[in-house]
Amino acid sequence: MARYNLTAPVTFTQNGTTKTRYTRVGTVFENTREDGSKCLSIKLDFPVGATELVAFEPRAREDEGGAEGEDGGR
């Protein structure tokens, strides 16, 4: 399982120079599911209504006529 720091860029000016600081907001875990597909589990350091978001790789579309997102993004 791979792990990544999740950050939010914050740009500011210091002594006339524009700088960017990356503030940690959580952790991303890359997981392999039982069927071999991968998903990302995002754990936030602070509550924003939900403290975890999960991202999946897009599936191959069986029906080209369907609207994207009808299957909940999976």
PQR file with spaces between the fields and no chain letter, atoms N, CA, C, O and H, PARSE charges and radii, in Angstrom:
ATOM       1  N    MET     1       0.855   -1.171    0.000 -0.4000 1.5000
ATOM       2  CA   MET     1       0.000    0.000    0.000 -0.0000 2.0000
ATOM       3  C    MET     1       0.899    1.231    0.000  0.5500 1.7000
ATOM       4  O    MET     1       1.720    1.416    0.899 -0.5500 1.4000
ATOM       5  N    ALA     2       0.735    2.057   -1.007 -0.4000 1.5000
ATOM       6  CA   ALA     2       1.485    3.312   -1.086 -0.0000 2.0000
ATOM       7  C    ALA     2       0.768    4.388   -0.281  0.5500 1.7000
ATOM       8  O    ALA     2      -0.457    4.380   -0.164 -0.5500 1.4000
ATOM       9  H    ALA     2       0.068    1.907   -1.738  0.4000 1.0000
ATOM      10  N    ARG     3       1.546    5.313    0.271 -0.4000 1.5000
ATOM      11  CA   ARG     3       0.983    6.399    1.076 -0.0000 2.0000
ATOM      12  C    ARG     3       1.580    7.711    0.599  0.5500 1.7000
ATOM      13  O    ARG     3       2.782    7.795    0.347 -0.5500 1.4000
ATOM      14  H    ARG     3       2.542    5.320    0.176  0.4000 1.0000
ATOM      15  N    TYR     4       0.738    8.744    0.473 -0.4000 1.5000
ATOM      16  CA   TYR     4       1.172   10.060    0.020 -0.0000 2.0000
ATOM      17  C    TYR     4       0.652   11.126    0.979  0.5500 1.7000
ATOM      18  O    TYR     4      -0.429   10.970    1.547 -0.5500 1.4000
ATOM      19  H    TYR     4      -0.238    8.676    0.677  0.4000 1.0000
ATOM      20  N    ASN     5       1.403   12.198    1.163 -0.4000 1.5000
ATOM      21  CA   ASN     5       0.908   13.348    1.913 -0.0000 2.0000
ATOM      22  C    ASN     5       0.026   14.166    0.987  0.5500 1.7000
ATOM      23  O    ASN     5       0.398   14.434   -0.155 -0.5500 1.4000
ATOM      24  H    ASN     5       2.281   12.324    0.702  0.4000 1.0000
ATOM      25  N    LEU     6      -1.133   14.560    1.472 -0.4000 1.5000
ATOM      26  CA   LEU     6      -2.060   15.401    0.725 -0.0000 2.0000
ATOM      27  C    LEU     6      -1.861   16.828    1.208  0.5500 1.7000
ATOM      28  O    LEU     6      -1.965   17.100    2.404 -0.5500 1.4000
ATOM      29  H    LEU     6      -1.435   14.342    2.401  0.4000 1.0000
ATOM      30  N    THR     7      -1.574   17.742    0.283 -0.4000 1.5000
ATOM      31  CA   THR     7      -1.286   19.122    0.664 -0.0000 2.0000
ATOM      32  C    THR     7      -2.152   20.095   -0.115  0.5500 1.7000
ATOM      33  O    THR     7      -2.704   19.760   -1.163 -0.5500 1.4000
ATOM      34  H    THR     7      -1.489   17.521   -0.688  0.4000 1.0000
ATOM      35  N    ALA     8      -2.259   21.294    0.410 -0.4000 1.5000
ATOM      36  CA   ALA     8      -2.940   22.388   -0.277 -0.0000 2.0000
ATOM      37  C    ALA     8      -1.920   23.512   -0.444  0.5500 1.7000
ATOM      38  O    ALA     8      -1.325   23.950    0.541 -0.5500 1.4000
ATOM      39  H    ALA     8      -1.811   21.566    1.261  0.4000 1.0000
ATOM      40  N    PRO     9      -1.708   23.988   -1.674 -0.5600 1.5000
ATOM      41  CA   PRO     9      -0.745   25.061   -1.876  0.2800 2.0000
ATOM      42  C    PRO     9      -1.286   26.388   -1.365  0.5500 1.7000
ATOM      43  O    PRO     9      -2.441   26.732   -1.618 -0.5500 1.4000
ATOM      44  N    VAL    10      -0.450   27.133   -0.645 -0.4000 1.5000
ATOM      45  CA   VAL    10      -0.801   28.461   -0.143 -0.0000 2.0000
ATOM      46  C    VAL    10       0.263   29.416   -0.668  0.5500 1.7000
ATOM      47  O    VAL    10       1.433   29.305   -0.303 -0.5500 1.4000
ATOM      48  H    VAL    10       0.487   26.853   -0.439  0.4000 1.0000
ATOM      49  N    THR    11      -0.140   30.355   -1.526 -0.4000 1.5000
ATOM      50  CA   THR    11       0.794   31.311   -2.107 -0.0000 2.0000
ATOM      51  C    THR    11       0.764   32.599   -1.306  0.5500 1.7000
ATOM      52  O    THR    11      -0.305   33.084   -0.937 -0.5500 1.4000
ATOM      53  H    THR    11      -1.091   30.445   -1.822  0.4000 1.0000
ATOM      54  N    PHE    12       1.946   33.155   -1.038 -0.4000 1.5000
ATOM      55  CA   PHE    12       2.046   34.383   -0.272 -0.0000 2.0000
ATOM      56  C    PHE    12       3.251   35.179   -0.766  0.5500 1.7000
ATOM      57  O    PHE    12       4.112   34.652   -1.470 -0.5500 1.4000
ATOM      58  H    PHE    12       2.815   32.761   -1.338  0.4000 1.0000
ATOM      59  N    THR    13       3.300   36.460   -0.385 -0.4000 1.5000
ATOM      60  CA   THR    13       4.417   37.326   -0.744 -0.0000 2.0000
ATOM      61  C    THR    13       5.210   37.646    0.508  0.5500 1.7000
ATOM      62  O    THR    13       4.654   38.052    1.528 -0.5500 1.4000
ATOM      63  H    THR    13       2.600   36.889    0.187  0.4000 1.0000
ATOM      64  N    GLN    14       6.526   37.455    0.416 -0.4000 1.5000
ATOM      65  CA   GLN    14       7.410   37.734    1.542 -0.0000 2.0000
ATOM      66  C    GLN    14       8.608   38.512    1.014  0.5500 1.7000
ATOM      67  O    GLN    14       9.344   38.025    0.156 -0.5500 1.4000
ATOM      68  H    GLN    14       6.978   37.125   -0.413  0.4000 1.0000
ATOM      69  N    ASN    15       8.799   39.723    1.528 -0.4000 1.5000
ATOM      70  CA   ASN    15       9.890   40.604    1.094 -0.0000 2.0000
ATOM      71  C    ASN    15       9.897   40.814   -0.413  0.5500 1.7000
ATOM      72  O    ASN    15      10.957   40.822   -1.038 -0.5500 1.4000
ATOM      73  H    ASN    15       8.201   40.120    2.225  0.4000 1.0000
ATOM      74  N    GLY    16       8.714   40.984   -0.998 -0.4000 1.5000
ATOM      75  CA   GLY    16       8.587   41.236   -2.427 -0.0000 2.0000
ATOM      76  C    GLY    16       8.708   40.004   -3.306  0.5500 1.7000
ATOM      77  O    GLY    16       8.639   40.117   -4.530 -0.5500 1.4000
ATOM      78  H    GLY    16       7.852   40.977   -0.490  0.4000 1.0000
ATOM      79  N    THR    17       8.886   38.839   -2.716 -0.4000 1.5000
ATOM      80  CA   THR    17       9.008   37.596   -3.476 -0.0000 2.0000
ATOM      81  C    THR    17       7.778   36.735   -3.240  0.5500 1.7000
ATOM      82  O    THR    17       7.360   36.529   -2.101 -0.5500 1.4000
ATOM      83  H    THR    17       8.942   38.747   -1.722  0.4000 1.0000
ATOM      84  N    THR    18       7.198   36.232   -4.335 -0.4000 1.5000
ATOM      85  CA   THR    18       6.050   35.332   -4.215 -0.0000 2.0000
ATOM      86  C    THR    18       6.565   33.929   -3.928  0.5500 1.7000
ATOM      87  O    THR    18       7.416   33.406   -4.648 -0.5500 1.4000
ATOM      88  H    THR    18       7.538   36.399   -5.260  0.4000 1.0000
ATOM      89  N    LYS    19       6.042   33.335   -2.875 -0.4000 1.5000
ATOM      90  CA   LYS    19       6.439   31.986   -2.470 -0.0000 2.0000
ATOM      91  C    LYS    19       5.201   31.125   -2.306  0.5500 1.7000
ATOM      92  O    LYS    19       4.096   31.634   -2.120 -0.5500 1.4000
ATOM      93  H    LYS    19       5.351   33.760   -2.290  0.4000 1.0000
ATOM      94  N    THR    20       5.393   29.825   -2.375 -0.4000 1.5000
ATOM      95  CA   THR    20       4.310   28.877   -2.149 -0.0000 2.0000
ATOM      96  C    THR    20       4.714   27.920   -1.044  0.5500 1.7000
ATOM      97  O    THR    20       5.793   27.327   -1.072 -0.5500 1.4000
ATOM      98  H    THR    20       6.291   29.411   -2.525  0.4000 1.0000
ATOM      99  N    ARG    21       3.833   27.784   -0.079 -0.4000 1.5000
ATOM     100  CA   ARG    21       4.026   26.822    1.009 -0.0000 2.0000
ATOM     101  C    ARG    21       2.950   25.758    0.849  0.5500 1.7000
ATOM     102  O    ARG    21       1.803   26.071    0.530 -0.5500 1.4000
ATOM     103  H    ARG    21       2.957   28.266   -0.056  0.4000 1.0000
ATOM     104  N    TYR    22       3.315   24.523    1.068 -0.4000 1.5000
ATOM     105  CA   TYR    22       2.371   23.420    0.941 -0.0000 2.0000
ATOM     106  C    TYR    22       1.967   22.959    2.338  0.5500 1.7000
ATOM     107  O    TYR    22       2.774   22.392    3.074 -0.5500 1.4000
ATOM     108  H    TYR    22       4.247   24.269    1.328  0.4000 1.0000
ATOM     109  N    THR    23       0.720   23.205    2.688 -0.4000 1.5000
ATOM     110  CA   THR    23       0.199   22.857    3.997 -0.0000 2.0000
ATOM     111  C    THR    23      -0.445   21.472    3.931  0.5500 1.7000
ATOM     112  O    THR    23      -1.299   21.216    3.083 -0.5500 1.4000
ATOM     113  H    THR    23       0.064   23.665    2.089  0.4000 1.0000
ATOM     114  N    ARG    24      -0.032   20.595    4.823 -0.4000 1.5000
ATOM     115  CA   ARG    24      -0.598   19.245    4.860 -0.0000 2.0000
ATOM     116  C    ARG    24      -2.049   19.306    5.301  0.5500 1.7000
ATOM     117  O    ARG    24      -2.378   19.957    6.293 -0.5500 1.4000
ATOM     118  H    ARG    24       0.662   20.804    5.512  0.4000 1.0000
ATOM     119  N    VAL    25      -2.928   18.617    4.552 -0.4000 1.5000
ATOM     120  CA   VAL    25      -4.346   18.563    4.898 -0.0000 2.0000
ATOM     121  C    VAL    25      -4.835   17.133    5.088  0.5500 1.7000
ATOM     122  O    VAL    25      -5.980   16.917    5.487 -0.5500 1.4000
ATOM     123  H    VAL    25      -2.660   18.088    3.746  0.4000 1.0000
ATOM     124  N    GLY    26      -3.974   16.150    4.805 -0.4000 1.5000
ATOM     125  CA   GLY    26      -4.390   14.766    4.986 -0.0000 2.0000
ATOM     126  C    GLY    26      -3.394   13.796    4.389  0.5500 1.7000
ATOM     127  O    GLY    26      -2.251   14.149    4.100 -0.5500 1.4000
ATOM     128  H    GLY    26      -3.044   16.325    4.481  0.4000 1.0000
ATOM     129  N    THR    27      -3.850   12.560    4.208 -0.4000 1.5000
ATOM     130  CA   THR    27      -3.031   11.474    3.679 -0.0000 2.0000
ATOM     131  C    THR    27      -3.828   10.713    2.626  0.5500 1.7000
ATOM     132  O    THR    27      -5.037   10.529    2.767 -0.5500 1.4000
ATOM     133  H    THR    27      -4.778   12.272    4.443  0.4000 1.0000
ATOM     134  N    VAL    28      -3.147   10.272    1.574 -0.4000 1.5000
ATOM     135  CA   VAL    28      -3.763    9.475    0.521 -0.0000 2.0000
ATOM     136  C    VAL    28      -3.139    8.088    0.567  0.5500 1.7000
ATOM     137  O    VAL    28      -1.916    7.948    0.576 -0.5500 1.4000
ATOM     138  H    VAL    28      -2.165   10.421    1.460  0.4000 1.0000
ATOM     139  N    PHE    29      -3.985    7.063    0.596 -0.4000 1.5000
ATOM     140  CA   PHE    29      -3.527    5.676    0.583 -0.0000 2.0000
ATOM     141  C    PHE    29      -3.964    5.042   -0.729  0.5500 1.7000
ATOM     142  O    PHE    29      -5.131    5.142   -1.107 -0.5500 1.4000
ATOM     143  H    PHE    29      -4.979    7.177    0.589  0.4000 1.0000
ATOM     144  N    GLU    30      -3.045    4.395   -1.423 -0.4000 1.5000
ATOM     145  CA   GLU    30      -3.369    3.663   -2.639 -0.0000 2.0000
ATOM     146  C    GLU    30      -3.569    2.206   -2.253  0.5500 1.7000
ATOM     147  O    GLU    30      -2.660    1.573   -1.715 -0.5500 1.4000
ATOM     148  H    GLU    30      -2.096    4.313   -1.116  0.4000 1.0000
ATOM     149  N    ASN    31      -4.745    1.674   -2.524 -0.4000 1.5000
ATOM     150  CA   ASN    31      -5.091    0.304   -2.142 -0.0000 2.0000
ATOM     151  C    ASN    31      -5.413   -0.525   -3.373  0.5500 1.7000
ATOM     152  O    ASN    31      -5.881    0.001   -4.383 -0.5500 1.4000
ATOM     153  H    ASN    31      -5.483    2.188   -2.961  0.4000 1.0000
ATOM     154  N    THR    32      -5.163   -1.818   -3.283 -0.4000 1.5000
ATOM     155  CA   THR    32      -5.552   -2.747   -4.337 -0.0000 2.0000
ATOM     156  C    THR    32      -6.747   -3.544   -3.835  0.5500 1.7000
ATOM     157  O    THR    32      -6.696   -4.159   -2.769 -0.5500 1.4000
ATOM     158  H    THR    32      -4.783   -2.245   -2.462  0.4000 1.0000
ATOM     159  N    ARG    33      -7.825   -3.527   -4.618 -0.4000 1.5000
ATOM     160  CA   ARG    33      -9.044   -4.228   -4.248 -0.0000 2.0000
ATOM     161  C    ARG    33      -8.937   -5.703   -4.583  0.5500 1.7000
ATOM     162  O    ARG    33      -8.002   -6.117   -5.268 -0.5500 1.4000
ATOM     163  H    ARG    33      -7.867   -3.028   -5.483  0.4000 1.0000
ATOM     164  N    GLU    34      -9.877   -6.493   -4.113 -0.4000 1.5000
ATOM     165  CA   GLU    34      -9.862   -7.942   -4.331 -0.0000 2.0000
ATOM     166  C    GLU    34      -9.855   -8.311   -5.808  0.5500 1.7000
ATOM     167  O    GLU    34      -9.280   -9.330   -6.189 -0.5500 1.4000
ATOM     168  H    GLU    34     -10.636   -6.157   -3.557  0.4000 1.0000
ATOM     169  N    ASP    35     -10.497   -7.482   -6.653 -0.4000 1.5000
ATOM     170  CA   ASP    35     -10.544   -7.785   -8.086 -0.0000 2.0000
ATOM     171  C    ASP    35      -9.312   -7.281   -8.836  0.5500 1.7000
ATOM     172  O    ASP    35      -9.243   -7.391  -10.060 -0.5500 1.4000
ATOM     173  H    ASP    35     -10.964   -6.654   -6.343  0.4000 1.0000
ATOM     174  N    GLY    36      -8.335   -6.726   -8.103 -0.4000 1.5000
ATOM     175  CA   GLY    36      -7.089   -6.260   -8.707 -0.0000 2.0000
ATOM     176  C    GLY    36      -7.092   -4.794   -9.095  0.5500 1.7000
ATOM     177  O    GLY    36      -6.035   -4.245   -9.408 -0.5500 1.4000
ATOM     178  H    GLY    36      -8.391   -6.636   -7.108  0.4000 1.0000
ATOM     179  N    SER    37      -8.245   -4.143   -9.084 -0.4000 1.5000
ATOM     180  CA   SER    37      -8.299   -2.725   -9.408 -0.0000 2.0000
ATOM     181  C    SER    37      -7.773   -1.917   -8.224  0.5500 1.7000
ATOM     182  O    SER    37      -7.721   -2.407   -7.096 -0.5500 1.4000
ATOM     183  H    SER    37      -9.104   -4.588   -8.830  0.4000 1.0000
ATOM     184  N    LYS    38      -7.391   -0.692   -8.494 -0.4000 1.5000
ATOM     185  CA   LYS    38      -6.840    0.160   -7.443 -0.0000 2.0000
ATOM     186  C    LYS    38      -7.841    1.234   -7.057  0.5500 1.7000
ATOM     187  O    LYS    38      -8.669    1.651   -7.867 -0.5500 1.4000
ATOM     188  H    LYS    38      -7.433   -0.294   -9.410  0.4000 1.0000
ATOM     189  N    CYS    39      -7.758    1.672   -5.817 -0.4000 1.5000
ATOM     190  CA   CYS    39      -8.560    2.796   -5.365 -0.0000 2.0000
ATOM     191  C    CYS    39      -7.700    3.656   -4.438  0.5500 1.7000
ATOM     192  O    CYS    39      -6.719    3.183   -3.864 -0.5500 1.4000
ATOM     193  H    CYS    39      -7.086    1.333   -5.158  0.4000 1.0000
ATOM     194  N    LEU    40      -8.078    4.903   -4.306 -0.4000 1.5000
ATOM     195  CA   LEU    40      -7.388    5.828   -3.424 -0.0000 2.0000
ATOM     196  C    LEU    40      -8.291    6.146   -2.253  0.5500 1.7000
ATOM     197  O    LEU    40      -9.459    6.487   -2.443 -0.5500 1.4000
ATOM     198  H    LEU    40      -8.875    5.287   -4.773  0.4000 1.0000
ATOM     199  N    SER    41      -7.774    6.041   -1.066 -0.4000 1.5000
ATOM     200  CA   SER    41      -8.517    6.400    0.139 -0.0000 2.0000
ATOM     201  C    SER    41      -7.864    7.673    0.680  0.5500 1.7000
ATOM     202  O    SER    41      -6.658    7.709    0.924 -0.5500 1.4000
ATOM     203  H    SER    41      -6.825    5.764   -0.912  0.4000 1.0000
ATOM     204  N    ILE    42      -8.674    8.710    0.863 -0.4000 1.5000
ATOM     205  CA   ILE    42      -8.170   10.005    1.293 -0.0000 2.0000
ATOM     206  C    ILE    42      -8.647   10.277    2.710  0.5500 1.7000
ATOM     207  O    ILE    42      -9.850   10.366    2.955 -0.5500 1.4000
ATOM     208  H    ILE    42      -9.653    8.681    0.664  0.4000 1.0000
ATOM     209  N    LYS    43      -7.718   10.409    3.639 -0.4000 1.5000
ATOM     210  CA   LYS    43      -8.037   10.707    5.038 -0.0000 2.0000
ATOM     211  C    LYS    43      -7.652   12.159    5.306  0.5500 1.7000
ATOM     212  O    LYS    43      -6.480   12.524    5.217 -0.5500 1.4000
ATOM     213  H    LYS    43      -6.741   10.336    3.441  0.4000 1.0000
ATOM     214  N    LEU    44      -8.640   12.980    5.633 -0.4000 1.5000
ATOM     215  CA   LEU    44      -8.390   14.391    5.899 -0.0000 2.0000
ATOM     216  C    LEU    44      -8.042   14.601    7.365  0.5500 1.7000
ATOM     217  O    LEU    44      -8.535   13.886    8.236 -0.5500 1.4000
ATOM     218  H    LEU    44      -9.593   12.683    5.705  0.4000 1.0000
ATOM     219  N    ASP    45      -7.185   15.589    7.634 -0.4000 1.5000
ATOM     220  CA   ASP    45      -6.776   15.905    8.998 -0.0000 2.0000
ATOM     221  C    ASP    45      -7.829   16.705    9.755  0.5500 1.7000
ATOM     222  O    ASP    45      -7.715   16.880   10.968 -0.5500 1.4000
ATOM     223  H    ASP    45      -6.784   16.170    6.926  0.4000 1.0000
ATOM     224  N    PHE    46      -8.838   17.186    9.067 -0.4000 1.5000
ATOM     225  CA   PHE    46      -9.863   18.024    9.687 -0.0000 2.0000
ATOM     226  C    PHE    46     -11.214   17.667    9.079  0.5500 1.7000
ATOM     227  O    PHE    46     -11.270   17.225    7.931 -0.5500 1.4000
ATOM     228  H    PHE    46      -8.931   17.044    8.082  0.4000 1.0000
ATOM     229  N    PRO    47     -12.278   17.844    9.805 -0.5600 1.5000
ATOM     230  CA   PRO    47     -13.598   17.489    9.262  0.2800 2.0000
ATOM     231  C    PRO    47     -14.115   18.555    8.293  0.5500 1.7000
ATOM     232  O    PRO    47     -14.031   19.751    8.568 -0.5500 1.4000
ATOM     233  N    VAL    48     -14.643   18.110    7.173 -0.4000 1.5000
ATOM     234  CA   VAL    48     -15.297   18.991    6.203 -0.0000 2.0000
ATOM     235  C    VAL    48     -16.598   18.338    5.746  0.5500 1.7000
ATOM     236  O    VAL    48     -16.884   18.263    4.551 -0.5500 1.4000
ATOM     237  H    VAL    48     -14.711   17.137    6.949  0.4000 1.0000
ATOM     238  N    GLY    49     -17.367   17.876    6.700 -0.4000 1.5000
ATOM     239  CA   GLY    49     -18.595   17.151    6.384 -0.0000 2.0000
ATOM     240  C    GLY    49     -18.327   15.658    6.310  0.5500 1.7000
ATOM     241  O    GLY    49     -19.089   14.859    6.854 -0.5500 1.4000
ATOM     242  H    GLY    49     -17.135   17.937    7.671  0.4000 1.0000
ATOM     243  N    ALA    50     -17.253   15.280    5.643 -0.4000 1.5000
ATOM     244  CA   ALA    50     -16.816   13.884    5.576 -0.0000 2.0000
ATOM     245  C    ALA    50     -15.314   13.887    5.804  0.5500 1.7000
ATOM     246  O    ALA    50     -14.608   14.737    5.260 -0.5500 1.4000
ATOM     247  H    ALA    50     -16.633   15.929    5.201  0.4000 1.0000
ATOM     248  N    THR    51     -14.819   12.957    6.592 -0.4000 1.5000
ATOM     249  CA   THR    51     -13.385   12.923    6.864 -0.0000 2.0000
ATOM     250  C    THR    51     -12.645   11.952    5.968  0.5500 1.7000
ATOM     251  O    THR    51     -11.427   11.814    6.088 -0.5500 1.4000
ATOM     252  H    THR    51     -15.392   12.267    7.033  0.4000 1.0000
ATOM     253  N    GLU    52     -13.356   11.267    5.062 -0.4000 1.5000
ATOM     254  CA   GLU    52     -12.696   10.362    4.130 -0.0000 2.0000
ATOM     255  C    GLU    52     -13.385   10.412    2.787  0.5500 1.7000
ATOM     256  O    GLU    52     -14.613   10.401    2.708 -0.5500 1.4000
ATOM     257  H    GLU    52     -14.345   11.379    4.964  0.4000 1.0000
ATOM     258  N    LEU    53     -12.596   10.468    1.733 -0.4000 1.5000
ATOM     259  CA   LEU    53     -13.082   10.412    0.367 -0.0000 2.0000
ATOM     260  C    LEU    53     -12.374    9.245   -0.298  0.5500 1.7000
ATOM     261  O    LEU    53     -11.221    8.965    0.028 -0.5500 1.4000
ATOM     262  H    LEU    53     -11.598   10.477    1.797  0.4000 1.0000
ATOM     263  N    VAL    54     -13.036    8.557   -1.222 -0.4000 1.5000
ATOM     264  CA   VAL    54     -12.428    7.419   -1.915 -0.0000 2.0000
ATOM     265  C    VAL    54     -12.537    7.659   -3.413  0.5500 1.7000
ATOM     266  O    VAL    54     -13.617    7.964   -3.918 -0.5500 1.4000
ATOM     267  H    VAL    54     -13.973    8.785   -1.486  0.4000 1.0000
ATOM     268  N    ALA    55     -11.419    7.523   -4.128 -0.4000 1.5000
ATOM     269  CA   ALA    55     -11.385    7.712   -5.578 -0.0000 2.0000
ATOM     270  C    ALA    55     -11.120    6.373   -6.247  0.5500 1.7000
ATOM     271  O    ALA    55     -10.301    5.586   -5.775 -0.5500 1.4000
ATOM     272  H    ALA    55     -10.542    7.275   -3.718  0.4000 1.0000
ATOM     273  N    PHE    56     -11.814    6.120   -7.344 -0.4000 1.5000
ATOM     274  CA   PHE    56     -11.650    4.887   -8.103 -0.0000 2.0000
ATOM     275  C    PHE    56     -11.215    5.218   -9.516  0.5500 1.7000
ATOM     276  O    PHE    56     -11.546    6.282  -10.040 -0.5500 1.4000
ATOM     277  H    PHE    56     -12.480    6.760   -7.727  0.4000 1.0000
ATOM     278  N    GLU    57     -10.470    4.303  -10.140 -0.4000 1.5000
ATOM     279  CA   GLU    57     -10.143    4.458  -11.547 -0.0000 2.0000
ATOM     280  C    GLU    57     -11.433    4.337  -12.351  0.5500 1.7000
ATOM     281  O    GLU    57     -12.316    3.566  -11.975 -0.5500 1.4000
ATOM     282  H    GLU    57     -10.201    3.438   -9.714  0.4000 1.0000
ATOM     283  N    PRO    58     -11.563    5.079  -13.445 -0.5600 1.5000
ATOM     284  CA   PRO    58     -12.788    4.961  -14.243  0.2800 2.0000
ATOM     285  C    PRO    58     -12.914    3.573  -14.853  0.5500 1.7000
ATOM     286  O    PRO    58     -11.926    2.977  -15.281 -0.5500 1.4000
ATOM     287  N    ARG    59     -14.130    3.074  -14.887 -0.4000 1.5000
ATOM     288  CA   ARG    59     -14.402    1.780  -15.514 -0.0000 2.0000
ATOM     289  C    ARG    59     -14.603    1.986  -17.004  0.5500 1.7000
ATOM     290  O    ARG    59     -14.969    3.072  -17.453 -0.5500 1.4000
ATOM     291  H    ARG    59     -14.933    3.559  -14.539  0.4000 1.0000
ATOM     292  N    ALA    60     -14.360    0.938  -17.757 -0.4000 1.5000
ATOM     293  CA   ALA    60     -14.694    0.974  -19.180 -0.0000 2.0000
ATOM     294  C    ALA    60     -16.206    1.044  -19.289  0.5500 1.7000
ATOM     295  O    ALA    60     -16.917    0.314  -18.599 -0.5500 1.4000
ATOM     296  H    ALA    60     -14.062    0.055  -17.393  0.4000 1.0000
ATOM     297  N    ARG    61     -16.691    1.906  -20.142 -0.4000 1.5000
ATOM     298  CA   ARG    61     -18.134    2.092  -20.270 -0.0000 2.0000
ATOM     299  C    ARG    61     -18.738    0.982  -21.108  0.5500 1.7000
ATOM     300  O    ARG    61     -18.302    0.738  -22.233 -0.5500 1.4000
ATOM     301  H    ARG    61     -16.113    2.499  -20.703  0.4000 1.0000
ATOM     302  N    GLU    62     -19.747    0.306  -20.558 -0.4000 1.5000
ATOM     303  CA   GLU    62     -20.440   -0.758  -21.285 -0.0000 2.0000
ATOM     304  C    GLU    62     -21.418   -0.169  -22.290  0.5500 1.7000
ATOM     305  O    GLU    62     -21.571   -0.679  -23.400 -0.5500 1.4000
ATOM     306  H    GLU    62     -20.101    0.505  -19.644  0.4000 1.0000
ATOM     307  N    ASP    63     -22.084    0.919  -21.884 -0.4000 1.5000
ATOM     308  CA   ASP    63     -23.084    1.560  -22.724 -0.0000 2.0000
ATOM     309  C    ASP    63     -22.594    2.956  -23.048  0.5500 1.7000
ATOM     310  O    ASP    63     -22.572    3.818  -22.169 -0.5500 1.4000
ATOM     311  H    ASP    63     -21.961    1.333  -20.983  0.4000 1.0000
ATOM     312  N    GLU    64     -22.201    3.201  -24.282 -0.4000 1.5000
ATOM     313  CA   GLU    64     -21.684    4.513  -24.667 -0.0000 2.0000
ATOM     314  C    GLU    64     -22.757    5.597  -24.608  0.5500 1.7000
ATOM     315  O    GLU    64     -22.419    6.780  -24.578 -0.5500 1.4000
ATOM     316  H    GLU    64     -22.219    2.501  -24.997  0.4000 1.0000
ATOM     317  N    GLY    65     -24.031    5.235  -24.591 -0.4000 1.5000
ATOM     318  CA   GLY    65     -25.103    6.219  -24.589 -0.0000 2.0000
ATOM     319  C    GLY    65     -25.427    6.763  -23.217  0.5500 1.7000
ATOM     320  O    GLY    65     -26.135    7.766  -23.125 -0.5500 1.4000
ATOM     321  H    GLY    65     -24.307    4.274  -24.615  0.4000 1.0000
ATOM     322  N    GLY    66     -24.934    6.141  -22.116 -0.4000 1.5000
ATOM     323  CA   GLY    66     -25.258    6.570  -20.760 -0.0000 2.0000
ATOM     324  C    GLY    66     -24.507    7.820  -20.366  0.5500 1.7000
ATOM     325  O    GLY    66     -23.419    8.089  -20.876 -0.5500 1.4000
ATOM     326  H    GLY    66     -24.359    5.326  -22.190  0.4000 1.0000
ATOM     327  N    ALA    67     -25.077    8.574  -19.470 -0.4000 1.5000
ATOM     328  CA   ALA    67     -24.434    9.783  -18.974 -0.0000 2.0000
ATOM     329  C    ALA    67     -23.326    9.412  -17.990  0.5500 1.7000
ATOM     330  O    ALA    67     -23.468    8.474  -17.206 -0.5500 1.4000
ATOM     331  H    ALA    67     -25.960    8.355  -19.055  0.4000 1.0000
ATOM     332  N    GLU    68     -22.235   10.148  -18.040 -0.4000 1.5000
ATOM     333  CA   GLU    68     -21.134    9.874  -17.124 -0.0000 2.0000
ATOM     334  C    GLU    68     -21.567   10.158  -15.701  0.5500 1.7000
ATOM     335  O    GLU    68     -22.260   11.142  -15.443 -0.5500 1.4000
ATOM     336  H    GLU    68     -22.120   10.910  -18.677  0.4000 1.0000
ATOM     337  N    GLY    69     -21.166    9.306  -14.781 -0.4000 1.5000
ATOM     338  CA   GLY    69     -21.501    9.509  -13.385 -0.0000 2.0000
ATOM     339  C    GLY    69     -22.773    8.808  -12.933  0.5500 1.7000
ATOM     340  O    GLY    69     -23.118    8.881  -11.754 -0.5500 1.4000
ATOM     341  H    GLY    69     -20.603    8.506  -14.991  0.4000 1.0000
ATOM     342  N    GLU    70     -23.469    8.141  -13.817 -0.4000 1.5000
ATOM     343  CA   GLU    70     -24.708    7.465  -13.433 -0.0000 2.0000
ATOM     344  C    GLU    70     -24.469    6.320  -12.458  0.5500 1.7000
ATOM     345  O    GLU    70     -25.351    5.975  -11.672 -0.5500 1.4000
ATOM     346  H    GLU    70     -23.189    8.081  -14.775  0.4000 1.0000
ATOM     347  N    ASP    71     -23.271    5.729  -12.509 -0.4000 1.5000
ATOM     348  CA   ASP    71     -22.986    4.601  -11.630 -0.0000 2.0000
ATOM     349  C    ASP    71     -22.234    5.020  -10.382  0.5500 1.7000
ATOM     350  O    ASP    71     -21.613    4.184   -9.726 -0.5500 1.4000
ATOM     351  H    ASP    71     -22.555    6.010  -13.148  0.4000 1.0000
ATOM     352  N    GLY    72     -22.279    6.294  -10.046 -0.4000 1.5000
ATOM     353  CA   GLY    72     -21.601    6.779   -8.844 -0.0000 2.0000
ATOM     354  C    GLY    72     -20.104    6.915   -9.029  0.5500 1.7000
ATOM     355  O    GLY    72     -19.359    6.976   -8.051 -0.5500 1.4000
ATOM     356  H    GLY    72     -22.783    6.973  -10.580  0.4000 1.0000
ATOM     357  N    GLY    73     -19.649    6.964  -10.292 -0.4000 1.5000
ATOM     358  CA   GLY    73     -18.231    7.152  -10.546 -0.0000 2.0000
ATOM     359  C    GLY    73     -17.415    5.882  -10.505  0.5500 1.7000
ATOM     360  O    GLY    73     -16.188    5.937  -10.585 -0.5500 1.4000
ATOM     361  H    GLY    73     -20.254    6.915  -11.086  0.4000 1.0000
ATOM     362  N    ARG    74     -18.058    4.752  -10.383 -0.4000 1.5000
ATOM     363  CA   ARG    74     -17.305    3.494  -10.332 -0.0000 2.0000
ATOM     364  C    ARG    74     -17.430    2.731  -11.621  0.5500 1.7000
ATOM     365  O    ARG    74     -16.860    1.648  -11.755 -0.5500 1.4000
ATOM     366  H    ARG    74     -19.054    4.708  -10.318  0.4000 1.0000
